[in-house]
Amino acid sequence: MTFNEISFRIRYSETDQMGVVYHGNYAQFFEMGRVEWLRQLGTSYKEMEEDGVMLPVIHLDIDFKKPAKYDDLITVRTTLKNTPSVRIEFDFVIRNEKEELLVTGNTVLVFMDMKKNRPIKCPENLLTKIEALAQD
């Protein structure tokens, strides 16, 4: 379906003493990819929250292939896996500037009504934007 790519350089603070990216940082890299994916649609987490919708992560899967290291330029490719309903699912591929596969991953998030703290269907305006982007 739809995808987005972001690239950035690994900072020293994201690595351990061996200069390798700390494994917990990949969840943040996935979040950065999702945030930019939403921006590509013309919306944001902030706008969704202002509309009373939040998106907590309910599943996170990471498969490490090769380590990312300090000062590597990495690219996070975020792909919407299918049309969202109550859940929205993304696949991730992270590569370095040599195009080496470093990490693959997946996250599942659920649309939640912030006031009722209950799951809800994907907002209609977001579905419309996804469908428009998929047709481009």
Secondary structure per residue as TSV (DSSP state, phi and psi in degrees):
chain	resnum	aa	ss	phi	psi
A	1	M	-	360.0	-128.1
A	2	T	-	-92.0	149.4
A	3	F	E	-143.0	166.9
A	4	N	E	-146.2	151.0
A	5	E	E	-128.0	138.6
A	6	I	E	-128.8	148.1
A	7	S	E	-128.1	144.5
A	8	F	E	-161.1	162.6
A	9	R	E	-94.6	138.8
A	10	I	-	-69.7	127.0
A	11	R	-	-87.4	155.1
A	12	Y	G	-56.3	-39.3
A	13	S	G	-66.6	-13.0
A	14	E	G	-92.9	3.0
A	15	T	B	-116.4	164.7
A	16	D	-	-93.0	-170.5
A	17	Q	T	-66.0	-17.6
A	18	M	T	-89.1	0.3
A	19	G	S	80.1	13.1
A	20	V	B	-99.6	140.1
A	21	V	B	-60.2	128.4
A	22	Y	-	-62.5	132.9
A	23	H	T	-56.4	-33.4
A	24	G	T	-65.9	-20.1
A	25	N	H	-71.3	-20.7
A	26	Y	H	-64.7	-32.3
A	27	A	H	-61.3	-38.1
A	28	Q	H	-68.1	-38.4
A	29	F	H	-63.1	-39.3
A	30	F	H	-63.4	-41.4
A	31	E	H	-62.4	-41.7
A	32	M	H	-59.0	-41.0
A	33	G	H	-63.5	-43.3
A	34	R	H	-64.6	-41.7
A	35	V	H	-60.3	-45.3
A	36	E	H	-71.6	-31.0
A	37	W	H	-61.9	-44.3
A	38	L	H	-63.4	-41.1
A	39	R	H	-59.8	-39.8
A	40	Q	H	-58.2	-32.1
A	41	L	H	-77.4	-14.1
A	42	G	T	92.8	26.1
A	43	T	-	-141.2	-178.8
A	44	S	-	-153.5	163.6
A	45	Y	H	-57.6	-41.0
A	46	K	H	-59.4	-46.3
A	47	E	H	-63.4	-40.5
A	48	M	H	-63.0	-43.2
A	49	E	H	-65.2	-37.3
A	50	E	H	-63.4	-27.4
A	51	D	T	-88.2	4.9
A	52	G	T	86.8	18.0
A	53	V	E	-118.4	131.7
A	54	M	E	-121.9	162.6
A	55	L	-	-130.3	78.3
A	56	P	-	-73.7	146.3
A	57	V	E	-77.2	130.2
A	58	I	E	-114.4	-9.6
A	59	H	E	-151.9	137.0
A	60	L	E	-139.0	127.2
A	61	D	E	-130.7	129.5
A	62	I	E	-131.6	132.3
A	63	D	E	-121.1	110.9
A	64	F	E	-85.2	126.9
A	65	K	-	-106.1	-50.4
A	66	K	S	-144.3	151.2
A	67	P	-	-77.2	141.7
A	68	A	-	-86.4	146.3
A	69	K	B	-127.3	164.4
A	70	Y	T	-49.6	133.2
A	71	D	T	74.5	1.9
A	72	D	-	-65.1	141.5
A	73	L	E	-91.8	115.0
A	74	I	E	-114.1	155.0
A	75	T	E	-121.5	128.5
A	76	V	E	-105.3	117.7
A	77	R	E	-101.8	120.4
A	78	T	E	-110.0	124.1
A	79	T	E	-124.6	129.0
A	80	L	E	-70.3	124.8
A	81	K	-	-77.4	-38.3
A	82	N	S	-158.4	173.7
A	83	T	-	-65.7	126.5
A	84	P	-	-70.2	150.7
A	85	S	S	-123.8	-106.7
A	86	V	S	-81.4	-27.7
A	87	R	E	-110.0	154.9
A	88	I	E	-131.3	132.3
A	89	E	E	-124.0	136.3
A	90	F	E	-125.7	143.3
A	91	D	E	-107.2	149.4
A	92	F	E	-131.4	143.3
A	93	V	E	-133.5	128.1
A	94	I	E	-117.1	128.4
A	95	R	E	-127.8	156.7
A	96	N	E	-92.9	-177.9
A	97	E	T	-70.1	-12.5
A	98	K	T	-88.9	5.3
A	99	E	-	68.7	19.1
A	100	E	-	-77.4	136.2
A	101	L	E	-73.7	122.0
A	102	L	E	-103.1	-46.5
A	103	V	E	-149.0	143.6
A	104	T	E	-121.7	156.0
A	105	G	E	-164.6	175.3
A	106	N	E	-152.2	140.5
A	107	T	E	-131.8	146.8
A	108	V	E	-122.8	130.0
A	109	L	E	-122.4	158.0
A	110	V	E	-121.4	138.3
A	111	F	-	-75.6	127.0
A	112	M	E	-125.5	137.4
A	113	D	E	-75.9	118.0
A	114	M	T	-66.3	-33.0
A	115	K	T	-76.1	-43.6
A	116	K	T	-90.4	-12.2
A	117	N	T	53.2	44.6
A	118	R	E	-130.1	148.6
A	119	P	E	-64.1	146.1
A	120	I	-	-136.6	167.0
A	121	K	-	-72.4	157.2
A	122	C	-	-53.6	131.5
A	123	P	-	-55.8	138.7
A	124	E	H	-58.1	-39.8
A	125	N	H	-63.5	-33.7
A	126	L	H	-70.8	-42.4
A	127	L	H	-59.1	-42.0
A	128	T	H	-61.3	-43.0
A	129	K	H	-66.3	-39.1
A	130	I	H	-64.5	-45.5
A	131	E	H	-62.8	-39.3
A	132	A	H	-65.5	-42.5
A	133	L	H	-66.6	-38.6
A	134	A	H	-65.4	-26.7
A	135	Q	H	-84.8	-13.5
A	136	D	-	-74.5	360.0
